[in-house]
Structures are given as structure tokens and as C-alpha cells.
Amino acid sequence: MNEDEAEAPYAARERFWRGEHVAFTPLEPDDAELLQHWRADPVAAQEIGIWPGPLHDLRERLVSYVEDRTRDDFVVLLPDDTPIGHIALTDEDFVDGTAEAYLLLAPSTGARATPPTPSPP
């Protein structure tokens, strides 16, 4: 890893999808420490339902996620390459066009998921 990569580790990573305010880069086993930090937040742990286990277990799980063809995992990045979350599509069924979505936001973002406002009839 050179000096630039050490200062901005996500800047050189491929963008799978880029929107106006965020981008997705594929999750890698090296992201385990970052995810472990986010999952250790008391609010996140309560929502997930379990306290995170050992880091090496999470790293092994991320390796299995990379090999799993029924899921896609991404780190969510801001335009300045700051990682702010993890998003996963699981139980993907390409025939039916369905999947389950999982989103974990970094505690420091202050972002909240809000349901869409229904439009008037």
C-alpha cells in the first residue's frame, strides 16, 4: 500500500454503482474491521439483535459472502470516498427479480432511514 492509498483507502476502489450523493464499492474481507466497528455501536447491536463476535469470525464470513452467488455486498461511500455504510442484497432470485435488502449506516453519519411520504390520492 502506498502513501496515497493509506490516506484514502477507498479512493482507488472500483465503483459498482454511483449516484448523485453516494457510490457503492464491493465489500472485501479487509473491510471486516470497519464493519466490526459499526456493528459494535450499541444502537446497531440492538437493531441487529446480536453483539458482534470475534473479528476473525466476521472476516471469514465476509470471505464466504464474496463467494456466495445469492448475495451482493457493498460499502456505501460519500463523494469524498468516506465510507458511511454497508448494504447487502440477499436471497437474490433473478428469475423472480426479488431480493432482501440489508442496510447498516455508520453511527457517525447521523443519517436516518425514513419511510417515503405517501402522495395524496
Accessible surface in RSA format (square Angstrom, percent):
REM  Atomic radii and reference values for relative SASA: ProtOr
REM  Chains: A
REM  Algorithm: Lee & Richards
REM  Probe-radius: 1.40
REM  Slices: 20
REM RES _ NUM      All-atoms   Total-Side   Main-Chain    Non-polar    All polar
REM                ABS   REL    ABS   REL    ABS   REL    ABS   REL    ABS   REL
RES MET A   1   179.35  92.9  95.97  63.5  83.38 198.5  87.91  74.7  91.44 121.1
RES ASN A   2    90.24  62.2  77.73  75.1  12.51  30.1  43.81 105.4  46.43  44.9
RES GLU A   3   132.19  75.9 120.01  90.8  12.19  29.0  47.63  92.1  84.57  69.0
RES ASP A   4   109.70  76.8 103.71 103.2   5.99  14.2  30.12  70.9  79.58  79.4
RES GLU A   5    67.27  38.6  65.73  49.7   1.54   3.7  18.65  36.1  48.62  39.7
RES ALA A   6    63.42  58.3  38.83  59.9  24.59  55.9  41.16  58.0  22.27  59.0
RES GLU A   7   131.98  75.8  96.82  73.2  35.16  83.7  45.18  87.4  86.79  70.9
RES ALA A   8    41.06  37.8  34.66  53.5   6.40  14.6  39.42  55.5   1.64   4.3
RES PRO A   9    69.03  50.3  57.42  52.3  11.61  42.2  58.69  48.5  10.35  64.3
RES TYR A  10    21.66  10.1  21.13  12.0   0.53   1.4  12.77   9.6   8.90  11.0
RES ALA A  11    52.93  48.7  30.42  47.0  22.51  51.2  30.63  43.1  22.31  59.1
RES ALA A  12    79.79  73.4  40.97  63.2  38.81  88.3  52.35  73.7  27.44  72.7
RES ARG A  13    41.32  17.3  30.76  15.7  10.56  25.1  26.74  36.6  14.57   8.8
RES GLU A  14   126.17  72.4 108.65  82.2  17.52  41.7  50.24  97.2  75.94  62.0
RES ARG A  15    46.00  19.3  22.31  11.4  23.70  56.4  15.13  20.7  30.87  18.7
RES PHE A  16   132.29  66.2 106.35  65.9  25.93  67.5 108.48  65.8  23.80  68.1
RES TRP A  17   122.44  49.1 116.70  56.5   5.74  13.5  95.45  50.9  26.99  43.8
RES ARG A  18   153.65  64.5 126.19  64.3  27.46  65.4  56.17  76.8  97.48  59.1
RES GLY A  19    25.80  31.8   0.00   N/A  25.80  31.8  15.33  42.1  10.47  23.4
RES GLU A  20   149.75  86.0 113.92  86.2  35.83  85.3  49.65  96.0 100.10  81.7
RES HIS A  21   124.73  68.2 122.13  84.9   2.60   6.7  85.77  88.4  38.96  45.3
RES VAL A  22    42.02  27.6  38.78  35.1   3.24   7.8  40.96  35.6   1.05   2.9
RES ALA A  23     4.35   4.0   4.19   6.5   0.16   0.4   4.19   5.9   0.16   0.4
RES PHE A  24    38.85  19.4  38.85  24.1   0.00   0.0  38.85  23.6   0.00   0.0
RES THR A  25     0.54   0.4   0.54   0.5   0.00   0.0   0.00   0.0   0.54   0.8
RES PRO A  26    47.65  34.7  47.64  43.4   0.01   0.0  47.64  39.3   0.01   0.0
RES LEU A  27    10.38   5.8   2.90   2.1   7.48  18.8   2.90   2.0   7.48  20.1
RES GLU A  28    71.15  40.8  70.94  53.7   0.21   0.5  20.85  40.3  50.30  41.1
RES PRO A  29    37.49  27.3  37.49  34.2   0.00   0.0  37.49  30.9   0.00   0.0
RES ASP A  30   115.95  81.2  95.80  95.3  20.15  47.6  25.59  60.2  90.36  90.1
RES ASP A  31     3.66   2.6   2.75   2.7   0.91   2.2   0.91   2.1   2.75   2.7
RES ALA A  32     0.00   0.0   0.00   0.0   0.00   0.0   0.00   0.0   0.00   0.0
RES GLU A  33   116.76  67.0 115.03  87.0   1.73   4.1  37.31  72.2  79.45  64.9
RES LEU A  34    42.95  23.9  36.46  26.1   6.49  16.3  41.02  28.8   1.93   5.2
RES LEU A  35     3.65   2.0   3.65   2.6   0.00   0.0   3.65   2.6   0.00   0.0
RES GLN A  36    35.36  19.8  35.33  25.8   0.03   0.1  19.82  42.2  15.54  11.8
RES HIS A  37   124.85  68.2 115.55  80.3   9.30  23.8  75.09  77.4  49.76  57.9
RES TRP A  38     7.87   3.2   7.77   3.8   0.10   0.2   0.44   0.2   7.43  12.1
RES ARG A  39    26.63  11.2  26.49  13.5   0.14   0.3   1.98   2.7  24.66  14.9
RES ALA A  40    37.97  34.9  31.88  49.2   6.09  13.8  32.25  45.4   5.72  15.2
RES ASP A  41    34.68  24.3  28.59  28.5   6.08  14.4   7.11  16.7  27.57  27.5
RES PRO A  42    93.03  67.8  86.96  79.3   6.08  22.1  88.09  72.7   4.95  30.7
RES VAL A  43   105.23  69.2 104.11  94.2   1.12   2.7 105.18  91.4   0.05   0.1
RES ALA A  44    12.18  11.2   6.39   9.9   5.79  13.2  11.94  16.8   0.24   0.6
RES ALA A  45     7.23   6.7   4.58   7.1   2.65   6.0   4.91   6.9   2.32   6.1
RES GLN A  46   147.85  82.7 124.43  90.9  23.42  55.8  42.12  89.6 105.73  80.2
RES GLU A  47   143.46  82.4 113.22  85.7  30.24  72.0  38.57  74.6 104.89  85.6
RES ILE A  48    57.20  32.5  25.34  18.9  31.86  76.8  32.34  23.3  24.85  67.4
RES GLY A  49    56.73  70.0   0.00   N/A  56.73  70.0  28.96  79.5  27.76  62.2
RES ILE A  50   106.99  60.9  97.87  72.9   9.12  22.0 105.74  76.1   1.25   3.4
RES TRP A  51   156.42  62.8 135.30  65.5  21.12  49.6 111.44  59.4  44.99  73.0
RES PRO A  52    15.49  11.3   3.07   2.8  12.42  45.1   3.09   2.5  12.40  77.1
RES GLY A  53    37.44  46.2   0.00   N/A  37.44  46.2  27.39  75.2  10.05  22.5
RES PRO A  54    71.29  52.0  57.86  52.7  13.43  48.8  69.51  57.4   1.79  11.1
RES LEU A  55    57.08  31.8  51.56  36.9   5.52  13.9  51.56  36.2   5.52  14.9
RES HIS A  56   112.45  61.5 108.82  75.6   3.63   9.3  74.54  76.8  37.92  44.1
RES ASP A  57    59.33  41.6  54.81  54.6   4.52  10.7  15.42  36.3  43.91  43.8
RES LEU A  58     6.06   3.4   6.00   4.3   0.06   0.2   6.00   4.2   0.06   0.2
RES ARG A  59    84.53  35.5  84.53  43.1   0.00   0.0  42.02  57.4  42.51  25.8
RES GLU A  60   115.68  66.4 108.54  82.1   7.14  17.0  43.65  84.4  72.03  58.8
RES ARG A  61    84.85  35.6  79.08  40.3   5.77  13.7  35.80  48.9  49.05  29.7
RES LEU A  62     0.64   0.4   0.27   0.2   0.38   0.9   0.27   0.2   0.38   1.0
RES VAL A  63    65.13  42.9  64.82  58.7   0.30   0.7  65.12  56.6   0.01   0.0
RES SER A  64    56.10  47.4  51.09  68.2   5.01  11.5  43.12  91.8  12.98  18.2
RES TYR A  65    45.86  21.4  41.53  23.6   4.33  11.3  20.61  15.5  25.25  31.1
RES VAL A  66    81.61  53.7  64.04  58.0  17.57  42.3  71.97  62.5   9.64  26.1
RES GLU A  67   122.38  70.3 103.61  78.4  18.77  44.7  42.23  81.7  80.15  65.4
RES ASP A  68    53.59  37.5  42.76  42.6  10.83  25.6  17.39  40.9  36.20  36.1
RES ARG A  69   196.86  82.7 178.56  91.0  18.30  43.6  78.20 106.9 118.66  71.9
RES THR A  70    70.63  50.2  69.79  70.8   0.84   2.0  57.91  77.8  12.73  19.2
RES ARG A  71    38.80  16.3  32.42  16.5   6.38  15.2   2.60   3.6  36.20  21.9
RES ASP A  72    59.88  41.9  56.03  55.8   3.85   9.1   7.91  18.6  51.97  51.8
RES ASP A  73    15.30  10.7   5.26   5.2  10.04  23.8   4.43  10.4  10.87  10.8
RES PHE A  74    16.46   8.2  16.46  10.2   0.00   0.0  16.46  10.0   0.00   0.0
RES VAL A  75     0.00   0.0   0.00   0.0   0.00   0.0   0.00   0.0   0.00   0.0
RES VAL A  76     8.61   5.7   8.61   7.8   0.00   0.0   8.61   7.5   0.00   0.0
RES LEU A  77     0.08   0.0   0.08   0.1   0.00   0.0   0.08   0.1   0.00   0.0
RES LEU A  78    63.38  35.3  61.18  43.8   2.21   5.6  61.38  43.1   2.01   5.4
RES PRO A  79    98.59  71.9  67.26  61.3  31.33 113.9  75.88  62.6  22.71 141.2
RES ASP A  80   104.07  72.9  74.25  73.9  29.82  70.5  47.91 112.8  56.16  56.0
RES ASP A  81    37.57  26.3  31.95  31.8   5.63  13.3   3.99   9.4  33.58  33.5
RES THR A  82    59.67  42.4  55.77  56.5   3.90   9.3  42.49  57.1  17.18  26.0
RES PRO A  83    31.71  23.1  24.08  21.9   7.63  27.7  24.08  19.9   7.63  47.4
RES ILE A  84    20.36  11.6  20.36  15.2   0.00   0.0  20.36  14.7   0.00   0.0
RES GLY A  85     0.00   0.0   0.00   N/A   0.00   0.0   0.00   0.0   0.00   0.0
RES HIS A  86     7.53   4.1   7.53   5.2   0.00   0.0   6.37   6.6   1.16   1.3
RES ILE A  87    36.25  20.6  36.25  27.0   0.00   0.0  36.25  26.1   0.00   0.0
RES ALA A  88     0.19   0.2   0.00   0.0   0.19   0.4   0.19   0.3   0.00   0.0
RES LEU A  89    69.61  38.8  69.61  49.8   0.00   0.0  69.61  48.9   0.00   0.0
RES THR A  90    26.79  19.1  26.79  27.2   0.00   0.0  18.17  24.4   8.62  13.0
RES ASP A  91    93.37  65.4  78.79  78.4  14.58  34.5  25.78  60.7  67.59  67.4
RES GLU A  92    24.52  14.1   9.60   7.3  14.92  35.5   3.81   7.4  20.71  16.9
RES ASP A  93    53.88  37.7  48.45  48.2   5.43  12.8  18.15  42.7  35.73  35.6
RES PHE A  94   163.91  82.0 137.32  85.1  26.59  69.2 139.21  84.4  24.70  70.7
RES VAL A  95   144.43  95.0 112.05 101.4  32.38  78.0 118.43 102.9  26.00  70.5
RES ASP A  96   101.20  70.9  71.60  71.3  29.59  70.0  18.13  42.7  83.07  82.8
RES GLY A  97    66.54  82.1   0.00   N/A  66.54  82.1  34.35  94.3  32.19  72.1
RES THR A  98    79.90  56.8  69.78  70.7  10.11  24.1  64.86  87.1  15.04  22.7
RES ALA A  99    49.73  45.7  13.87  21.4  35.87  81.6  16.74  23.6  32.99  87.4
RES GLU A 100   109.31  62.8 105.07  79.5   4.24  10.1  37.23  72.0  72.08  58.9
RES ALA A 101    80.73  74.2  44.99  69.4  35.74  81.3  45.67  64.3  35.06  92.9
RES TYR A 102    73.83  34.5  68.47  39.0   5.36  14.0  71.65  53.8   2.18   2.7
RES LEU A 103    90.36  50.3  59.99  42.9  30.37  76.3  59.99  42.1  30.37  81.7
RES LEU A 104    12.63   7.0  11.39   8.1   1.25   3.1  12.63   8.9   0.00   0.0
RES LEU A 105    48.80  27.2  35.10  25.1  13.69  34.4  35.10  24.7  13.69  36.8
RES ALA A 106     5.27   4.8   3.18   4.9   2.09   4.8   3.18   4.5   2.09   5.5
RES PRO A 107    60.42  44.0  28.41  25.9  32.01 116.4  40.46  33.4  19.97 124.1
RES SER A 108   109.19  92.3  70.23  93.7  38.97  89.8  57.18 121.8  52.01  72.9
RES THR A 109    45.56  32.4  10.33  10.5  35.23  84.0  17.71  23.8  27.86  42.1
RES GLY A 110    66.60  82.1   0.00   N/A  66.60  82.1  41.68 114.4  24.91  55.8
RES ALA A 111    57.19  52.6  33.08  51.0  24.11  54.8  42.82  60.3  14.37  38.1
RES ARG A 112   206.55  86.7 178.79  91.1  27.76  66.1  56.38  77.1 150.17  91.0
RES ALA A 113    88.28  81.2  53.60  82.7  34.69  78.9  62.04  87.4  26.25  69.5
RES THR A 114   108.05  76.8  83.05  84.2  24.99  59.6  55.68  74.8  52.37  79.2
RES PRO A 115   115.67  84.3  96.83  88.3  18.84  68.5 103.49  85.4  12.18  75.7
RES PRO A 116   123.64  90.1 101.84  92.8  21.80  79.2 113.24  93.5  10.40  64.7
RES THR A 117   126.01  89.6 100.00 101.4  26.01  62.0  68.00  91.3  58.00  87.7
RES PRO A 118   118.15  86.1  95.05  86.6  23.09  83.9 106.31  87.8  11.83  73.5
RES SER A 119    95.99  81.1  72.23  96.4  23.76  54.7  41.97  89.4  54.01  75.7
RES PRO A 120   115.38  84.1  93.29  85.0  22.08  80.3  99.52  82.2  15.86  98.6
RES PRO A 121   181.48 132.3 108.26  98.7  73.21 266.1 146.79 121.2  34.69 215.6
END  Absolute sums over single chains surface
CHAIN  1 A     8498.3       6728.5       1769.8       4989.3       3509.0
END  Absolute sums over all chains
TOTAL          8498.3       6728.5       1769.8       4989.3       3509.0
